[in-house]
């Protein structure tokens, strides 16, 4: 008989193997006869990520509809109301792509993954918290296990630190609010880590040809992110497991993940 866990969250810094190991975990569940859905960062149709979602306050949304009357019904059909604000997913909507001006405007008002945030800190966090609440309602109604990579910690904390200069207390409050929304899914967090952030970032920089990853500024940023994420693990209202990958032995790490999953799903 399967245990109650319906959500596996795989987290860690860049280069810890999150994507590959999360997908392998999903495949393992399927092989065990357990219905599972896997979403990595940025994947289409992601149930919790708000990348490629444009943010509008109510008056801004009304003005958008007036500027694009021919696309107004299509915009309304996709818009997600968040209190007095609206989110418009635009990446996968063909009609938005066909209108260059509209698509450019939607892209310029991206909630996440942007260098020019349009939402305030509270608007950003509340939008994300409510989106996780919608996911929790969806996931509770199906007999499937969701395996999600890099959306519970990574993207949110990256934006909170980089764009909003949020302090530890603000970040913890935000993550705890999300944790409250999903606790009934009996989640498990698997946090992948390596001993040296510096060595990890230099390695990633070399294999991905991204020199900026190995800069002192980015290394300090990642060291701070890791500090915050590790501190959050002990405060969650559900189990979390830190798996150290000292020697880049991916098979050993995957074996540890399988063992961890087995404690909560069978």
NURO-989554 format. One record per atom (N, C-alpha, C, O): x, y, z; residue in three letters. Coordinates in steps of 0.05 Angstrom, whole numbers, plus 5000, padded with zeros to 4 digits. Example, Ala and Ser with C-alpha at 12.3 -4.5 7.8 and 13.67 -1.06 7.14 Angstrom:
<recs>
526448865156Ala
524649105156Ala
526449345156Ala
528549345169Ala
525749555142Ser
527349795143Ser
525850015157Ser
526850235161Ser
</recs>
This chain:
<recs>
501749765000Unk
500050005000Unk
501850255000Unk
503750265015Unk
501150444983Unk
502750684981Unk
502350865005Unk
500050895014Unk
504450995015Unk
504251185037Unk
503051445025Unk
502451465002Unk
502851645043Unk
501351885036Unk
502852085019Unk
501652275008Unk
505552065016Unk
507052275002Unk
506152304973Unk
506152114958Unk
505452544966Unk
504552604939Unk
506352814925Unk
505752904903Unk
508452894939Unk
510153104929Unk
513053074937Unk
513653064961Unk
514853044918Unk
517653034923Unk
518953284911Unk
518753334887Unk
520353434928Unk
521653684920Unk
524653644920Unk
525853594941Unk
525953674897Unk
528853634895Unk
530153914893Unk
529554064874Unk
531853974912Unk
533054244913Unk
536154224916Unk
537254004920Unk
537454454914Unk
540354464916Unk
541354684897Unk
539854784880Unk
543854754900Unk
545054944882Unk
545554834854Unk
545254594850Unk
546255014835Unk
546754924808Unk
549154734808Unk
551154774822Unk
548854514793Unk
551054324791Unk
550954094810Unk
552753924811Unk
548854084826Unk
548553864845Unk
547153624833Unk
546853414847Unk
546253644808Unk
544953424795Unk
541953414799Unk
540753204795Unk
540753634806Unk
537953634812Unk
536253534789Unk
534553354792Unk
536653644765Unk
534953574742Unk
535153284735Unk
533053144733Unk
537553184732Unk
537952904725Unk
536952714746Unk
535552514740Unk
537552774771Unk
536752584792Unk
533752604798Unk
532552404806Unk
532552834795Unk
529652854798Unk
528252694777Unk
526252554783Unk
529152714752Unk
527952564730Unk
528252264735Unk
526452114729Unk
530652184744Unk
531051904750Unk
529251804772Unk
528351584772Unk
528751974792Unk
526951904814Unk
524151864803Unk
522751674811Unk
523252034785Unk
520652004772Unk
520551734757Unk
518651584759Unk
522651674742Unk
522751424727Unk
522651184746Unk
521450974740Unk
524051204768Unk
524050994788Unk
521250934798Unk
520350704801Unk
519751154804Unk
517051124814Unk
515250984794Unk
513750804800Unk
515551064769Unk
513950934747Unk
514650644745Unk
512850474742Unk
517150574747Unk
518050294746Unk
516850134770Unk
516449884767Unk
516350264792Unk
515150134815Unk
512050114813Unk
510750024831Unk
511050214790Unk
508150204786Unk
506650434799Unk
504250414803Unk
508050644806Unk
506850884819Unk
506551104798Unk
508451174785Unk
504151204795Unk
503651414776Unk
505051674786Unk
504751754808Unk
506651794768Unk
508252014775Unk
508352224753Unk
508252154729Unk
508652474760Unk
509152694741Unk
511652834749Unk
512152904772Unk
513352884729Unk
515853024734Unk
515953294719Unk
515253304695Unk
516753504733Unk
517153764721Unk
519753874730Unk
520253914754Unk
521553934711Unk
523954074718Unk
523554374714Unk
521454464705Unk
525654524721Unk
525354814721Unk
524854914692Unk
526154834673Unk
522855084690Unk
522255204664Unk
520755034645Unk
520255114622Unk
519854794653Unk
518454624634Unk
515654724628Unk
514454854645Unk
514654674604Unk
512054764597Unk
509854624614Unk
510154394621Unk
507854774620Unk
505654664635Unk
506354614665Unk
504954474678Unk
508454744674Unk
509254704702Unk
507054784721Unk
505955004718Unk
506354614741Unk
504054684758Unk
504554884780Unk
502654994791Unk
507154934786Unk
507655124808Unk
509455364799Unk
509355574812Unk
510955334778Unk
512755544770Unk
511155774757Unk
509255724742Unk
511956024763Unk
510656254751Unk
512556394731Unk
512056624725Unk
514556254721Unk
516056364699Unk
514256384675Unk
512356224671Unk
514756584658Unk
513056634634Unk
510256704642Unk
508356634628Unk
509956834665Unk
507356954673Unk
507757254676Unk
509457344691Unk
506057404662Unk
506157694664Unk
504457784687Unk
502357674693Unk
505357994701Unk
504058094725Unk
502758364719Unk
504058544709Unk
500158394726Unk
498758644723Unk
497058704747Unk
495758524758Unk
497158954756Unk
495159034776Unk
492459084762Unk
492359094737Unk
490359104777Unk
487659104765Unk
487359324744Unk
486359274722Unk
488159574750Unk
487859784731Unk
489659744707Unk
488759804684Unk
491959644711Unk
493759584688Unk
492659364670Unk
492859374646Unk
491259174683Unk
490058954668Unk
487759064651Unk
487458994627Unk
486059234662Unk
483859354647Unk
484959524623Unk
483759514601Unk
487159664628Unk
488359824606Unk
489459644584Unk
489359704561Unk
490559414592Unk
491559224573Unk
489259124554Unk
489659114530Unk
487059054566Unk
484758964550Unk
483859184531Unk
482959124508Unk
483959424539Unk
483159644522Unk
485059694499Unk
484259764477Unk
487659654504Unk
489659694483Unk
489559474462Unk
490359514439Unk
488659234470Unk
488659014451Unk
485758894450Unk
485358664459Unk
483859044440Unk
481058954440Unk
480658694424Unk
478958534431Unk
482258654403Unk
481858414387Unk
482858164401Unk
481957934395Unk
484558204421Unk
485657974436Unk
484457964464Unk
485257794480Unk
482658144470Unk
481658164498Unk
480357904508Unk
480857834531Unk
478757774492Unk
477557524501Unk
479557304506Unk
479357154525Unk
481657304489Unk
483757104493Unk
485257164519Unk
485956974534Unk
485857414523Unk
487257494548Unk
485557414573Unk
486657304592Unk
482957474572Unk
481157404594Unk
481157104599Unk
481057014622Unk
481256954578Unk
481056664581Unk
483456534595Unk
483256324607Unk
485756674593Unk
488256574605Unk
488856704631Unk
490456594647Unk
487756934637Unk
488457094660Unk
487756944686Unk
485656814688Unk
489556954705Unk
489156834732Unk
488857064752Unk
490657224755Unk
486557084765Unk
486057304783Unk
487257234810Unk
486757024822Unk
488857414821Unk
490157384847Unk
489357624864Unk
490857824865Unk
487057614877Unk
486157844892Unk
485558074873Unk
483858044855Unk
486958294876Unk
486558524857Unk
488658524835Unk
488758714819Unk
490258314833Unk
492258294812Unk
491658064793Unk
489957894798Unk
493058064770Unk
492657864750Unk
495257754740Unk
497257894738Unk
495357494735Unk
497557364722Unk
496657254695Unk
494557134693Unk
498357294675Unk
497657204648Unk
499857024638Unk
502057124631Unk
499456764636Unk
501456594624Unk
501456634594Unk
499356634581Unk
503856684583Unk
503956764555Unk
505756584538Unk
505556604513Unk
507356424550Unk
509356264534Unk
508056074514Unk
509056054492Unk
505855944522Unk
504755734506Unk
502255814491Unk
500855644480Unk
501656074490Unk
499256164477Unk
499956264449Unk
501156474446Unk
499156124429Unk
499856194401Unk
498756464393Unk
500156614379Unk
496356534402Unk
495256794395Unk
496857024406Unk
496957234393Unk
498156994428Unk
499857204439Unk
502357234422Unk
503357464418Unk
503457014414Unk
505957024397Unk
505457164371Unk
507157284359Unk
502957144361Unk
502357254335Unk
502057554335Unk
502057684314Unk
501857674359Unk
501657964362Unk
504258054376Unk
504558044400Unk
506158154359Unk
508758224370Unk
508658424392Unk
510058394413Unk
507058634389Unk
506858834410Unk
505858724436Unk
506858784457Unk
503758564434Unk
502558444458Unk
504558254472Unk
504958264496Unk
505858084456Unk
507757894468Unk
510058044481Unk
510857964503Unk
510958254469Unk
513258404480Unk
512358534507Unk
513958544526Unk
509958634507Unk
508958764532Unk
508658554554Unk
509458614577Unk
507558324548Unk
507258114568Unk
510058034578Unk
510457994602Unk
511858004560Unk
514557914568Unk
515858124586Unk
517458054604Unk
515358384581Unk
516558594596Unk
515458614625Unk
516658744642Unk
513258474629Unk
511958474656Unk
512258204670Unk
510558134686Unk
514258064663Unk
514857794675Unk
515057824705Unk
516358004716Unk
513757634719Unk
513857634748Unk
516457524758Unk
517657634777Unk
517457314746Unk
519957184754Unk
521957194731Unk
521357274709Unk
524457114738Unk
526557094717Unk
526857354702Unk
526957354677Unk
526957574716Unk
527157834702Unk
529158014717Unk
529557984741Unk
530458184702Unk
532358374714Unk
530958634722Unk
532058804736Unk
528358654714Unk
526858904720Unk
524158824732Unk
522158834718Unk
524058744757Unk
521458654769Unk
519358874769Unk
519959094776Unk
516958804762Unk
514758994762Unk
513058964787Unk
511459154793Unk
513258744801Unk
511658704825Unk
513258784849Unk
515758764850Unk
511858884870Unk
513158934895Unk
513858674909Unk
512958464900Unk
515358684931Unk
516058444945Unk
513558294955Unk
513258054951Unk
511658444966Unk
509158314976Unk
507558204953Unk
506357984956Unk
507358344931Unk
505858244908Unk
507157994896Unk
505757814888Unk
509857994896Unk
511357754886Unk
510757514904Unk
510057304894Unk
511057544930Unk
510757314948Unk
507857214949Unk
507356974949Unk
505957404950Unk
503157314951Unk
502257174926Unk
500756984927Unk
503157274903Unk
502557144877Unk
503456854878Unk
502056674869Unk
505956814887Unk
507056544887Unk
505656364908Unk
505056134902Unk
505156474931Unk
503756314952Unk
501056224943Unk
500255994947Unk
499556394930Unk
496856324920Unk
497056114898Unk
495255944895Unk
499156134882Unk
499455944860Unk
500055664871Unk
499055464861Unk
501655654892Unk
502155394906Unk
499555284918Unk
499155044919Unk
497955464928Unk
495355374940Unk
493655244919Unk
492355044924Unk
493555364895Unk
492055244873Unk
493154974865Unk
491654784860Unk
495854954865Unk
497054694859Unk
496354484880Unk
495654254873Unk
496354554905Unk
495754364926Unk
492954254923Unk
492454024928Unk
491054434916Unk
488354344911Unk
488254144888Unk
486753944889Unk
489654204867Unk
489754034843Unk
490953764850Unk
489853554844Unk
493253764864Unk
494753524870Unk
493253344889Unk
493453094888Unk
491753464907Unk
490353304927Unk
488053144915Unk
487052954927Unk
487253224891Unk
484953094878Unk
485752864859Unk
483952734848Unk
488352824856Unk
489252614837Unk
490952414852Unk
492252474872Unk
491052164842Unk
492651954854Unk
495351944840Unk
495951744827Unk
496952154843Unk
499552154830Unk
501552284849Unk
500852444867Unk
504052214845Unk
506252344859Unk
507552544840Unk
508252484818Unk
507852794850Unk
509252994834Unk
512153014843Unk
512753024866Unk
513953014823Unk
516753054828Unk
517553324816Unk
517553354791Unk
518153514833Unk
518653794823Unk
521553864830Unk
522553814852Unk
522853984811Unk
525654064815Unk
526054364815Unk
525154504796Unk
527354464835Unk
528454744836Unk
526254954838Unk
526855184832Unk
523854894847Unk
521755104848Unk
520955174877Unk
519855394881Unk
521555004896Unk
520855064923Unk
522855264936Unk
521955444950Unk
525355224931Unk
527455404942Unk
528755574920Unk
528655824921Unk
529855444900Unk
531855574882Unk
530855834869Unk
531956044874Unk
528755814852Unk
527956054837Unk
526956274855Unk
527456514850Unk
525356204875Unk
524256404892Unk
526356554908Unk
526456794909Unk
528156394921Unk
530156514937Unk
532156674921Unk
533156884929Unk
532656574896Unk
534456724878Unk
533357004872Unk
534757194874Unk
530757014866Unk
529457274861Unk
529257444886Unk
529757684885Unk
528557324908Unk
528257474933Unk
530857604941Unk
530857834951Unk
533057464937Unk
535657574944Unk
536657774923Unk
537557994930Unk
536457694898Unk
537557854876Unk
536058094869Unk
537258304864Unk
533358084869Unk
531758304860Unk
530558474883Unk
530258714881Unk
529958334905Unk
528458474927Unk
530158514952Unk
529358644971Unk
532658404951Unk
534458434974Unk
533058355000Unk
533358485021Unk
531558144999Unk
530058045022Unk
531957945043Unk
534157835037Unk
531257985068Unk
532857885090Unk
531957605098Unk
529757515089Unk
533457465115Unk
532857195122Unk
529957155132Unk
528556975125Unk
529157345149Unk
526457325161Unk
524257335140Unk
522357185142Unk
524557505120Unk
522557525099Unk
522557275082Unk
520357175074Unk
524857165076Unk
525056925060Unk
523756685075Unk
522256525064Unk
524456665101Unk
523356445117Unk
520356465118Unk
518956265116Unk
519256705122Unk
516356735124Unk
515056645098Unk
512956515098Unk
516156725075Unk
515056655049Unk
515056345046Unk
513056235038Unk
517256215051Unk
517455925048Unk
515555785067Unk
514355585059Unk
515355885091Unk
513555765110Unk
510655785101Unk
509055605106Unk
509956015089Unk
507156045078Unk
506555835057Unk
504455725056Unk
508555785039Unk
508155585019Unk
507955305032Unk
506255145024Unk
509755255051Unk
509754995064Unk
507054935077Unk
506054715076Unk
505755145088Unk
503155115100Unk
501055025079Unk
499254875084Unk
501355135055Unk
499455075033Unk
499654785024Unk
497654665016Unk
502054665026Unk
502554405014Unk
502854185034Unk
503253945027Unk
502654245060Unk
503254045081Unk
501453795079Unk
502353575085Unk
499053835070Unk
497153605068Unk
497953415045Unk
496853195044Unk
499753495028Unk
500753305007Unk
502953135018Unk
504052965004Unk
503653175044Unk
505853015057Unk
508453025040Unk
509452815033Unk
509453265035Unk
511753295018Unk
514353185031Unk
514453155056Unk
516253135014Unk
518953065023Unk
520853245007Unk
520653254983Unk
522753375021Unk
524753535008Unk
527353385007Unk
528353295028Unk
528553354984Unk
531153234981Unk
533053454972Unk
532853564950Unk
534953514989Unk
536853734984Unk
539553624977Unk
540853494994Unk
540453674953Unk
542953574943Unk
545153784947Unk
544654014941Unk
547453704957Unk
549453894963Unk
552253774959Unk
552653534959Unk
554253954955Unk
557053884954Unk
558554044974Unk
557654264981Unk
560853954983Unk
562254095005Unk
563054374999Unk
562754555016Unk
564154424975Unk
565154694969Unk
563554834948Unk
563454734925Unk
562255044955Unk
560655204935Unk
562555314914Unk
561855314890Unk
564955404922Unk
566855524903Unk
567655314882Unk
567455374858Unk
568455084891Unk
569254874871Unk
566954794854Unk
567254744830Unk
564554784865Unk
562154714850Unk
561554914828Unk
560954844806Unk
561755174835Unk
561155374815Unk
563355394793Unk
562655444770Unk
565855354801Unk
567955354781Unk
567655124761Unk
568055144737Unk
566854894772Unk
566354654755Unk
564054704736Unk
564254644712Unk
561854814746Unk
559554874730Unk
560255074708Unk
559355054685Unk
561755274716Unk
562655484696Unk
564155354673Unk
563855434650Unk
565855164679Unk
567455044658Unk
565854854640Unk
566354854616Unk
564054694651Unk
562654504634Unk
560354634619Unk
559454524599Unk
559354864629Unk
557154994615Unk
558055244600Unk
556355394588Unk
560655304600Unk
561755534587Unk
560255794595Unk
559455954578Unk
560055824621Unk
558756064633Unk
560656194653Unk
560556134677Unk
562456364643Unk
564556484661Unk
563456624685Unk
564756624706Unk
561156754682Unk
560056914704Unk
559456744729Unk
559356854751Unk
558956484724Unk
558256314747Unk
560556294767Unk
560156254791Unk
563056314757Unk
565356284774Unk
566456554785Unk
568556554797Unk
565056774781Unk
565957024791Unk
565657034822Unk
563956884833Unk
567257204834Unk
567057224864Unk
564257314873Unk
563257214893Unk
563057494857Unk
560357584864Unk
558357364865Unk
556757334883Unk
558457194844Unk
556556964842Unk
557156754863Unk
555256644875Unk
559656704868Unk
560356504889Unk
559356594916Unk
558256434931Unk
559756844923Unk
558656954949Unk
555656934950Unk
554456864971Unk
554356994927Unk
551456974926Unk
550556694931Unk
548656644947Unk
551856504918Unk
551056224922Unk
551656114950Unk
550155954961Unk
553856204961Unk
554456124989Unk
552356225008Unk
551556085026Unk
551456475004Unk
549356575021Unk
546756425016Unk
545256375035Unk
546156364991Unk
543656214985Unk
543655944999Unk
541655855010Unk
545955814997Unk
546155545010Unk
545755575040Unk
544455405052Unk
546955775052Unk
546655815081Unk
543655845088Unk
542755715107Unk
542256005073Unk
539456045078Unk
537855795074Unk
536155725091Unk
538355655052Unk
536755415046Unk
537255195066Unk
535355065074Unk
539755155075Unk
540254955096Unk
538855025122Unk
537854845136Unk
538755285129Unk
537355365154Unk
534355315152Unk
533055265172Unk
533255345127Unk
530355305124Unk
529555015127Unk
527354965136Unk
531254835119Unk
530554555120Unk
529654465148Unk
527854305150Unk
530954565168Unk
530354485196Unk
527754605206Unk
526754525227Unk
526654795191Unk
524254935200Unk
521654855186Unk
519554965191Unk
521954665167Unk
519654585151Unk
517754395167Unk
518754245184Unk
515254405162Unk
513354235176Unk
513053955163Unk
511053825168Unk
515053875148Unk
515053615136Unk
517953525132Unk
519753685135Unk
518453265126Unk
521153165126Unk
522953285104Unk
521953345082Unk
525453315111Unk
527453405091Unk
529953235096Unk
530653165118Unk
531453185074Unk
533853025075Unk
536053165059Unk
535653235036Unk
538353195071Unk
540653305058Unk
542453075049Unk
543352915065Unk
542953065023Unk
544652855012Unk
547152975001Unk
547053134982Unk
549452915013Unk
552053025005Unk
553252864983Unk
553252614984Unk
554253004962Unk
555552874940Unk
558452954940Unk
559253124924Unk
559952824957Unk
562752904961Unk
564452854936Unk
566153014929Unk
563952634923Unk
565752534902Unk
564452534874Unk
565452404856Unk
562352684871Unk
560852684845Unk
560152394837Unk
560252324813Unk
559452234857Unk
558651954852Unk
555651954849Unk
554151914868Unk
554651994824Unk
551852024819Unk
550251774826Unk
547951794834Unk
551451544821Unk
549951294827Unk
549551254857Unk
547451164865Unk
551551334872Unk
551151314901Unk
549051504911Unk
547451444928Unk
549051744900Unk
547051944907Unk
544251844900Unk
542451874916Unk
544051734876Unk
541451644868Unk
540451414886Unk
538151394892Unk
542351244893Unk
541651024912Unk
540551134938Unk
538651024950Unk
541851354948Unk
540851474973Unk
538151604969Unk
536451604987Unk
537651714945Unk
535051834939Unk
532851614939Unk
530751654951Unk
533451394926Unk
531551164926Unk
530951074954Unk
528551014960Unk
532951054970Unk
532550964998Unk
530751165013Unk
528951095028Unk
531251425008Unk
529651635021Unk
526751625012Unk
524951635028Unk
526351594986Unk
523651584975Unk
522151344987Unk
519751364993Unk
523551124990Unk
522350885000Unk
521250915029Unk
519450755037Unk
522251105043Unk
521251145070Unk
518451275070Unk
517051265090Unk
517751395047Unk
515251545046Unk
513351455025Unk
510951515025Unk
514351295006Unk
512651184985Unk
513250894981Unk
515650814980Unk
511250734981Unk
511750444975Unk
509350324961Unk
509450084955Unk
</recs>
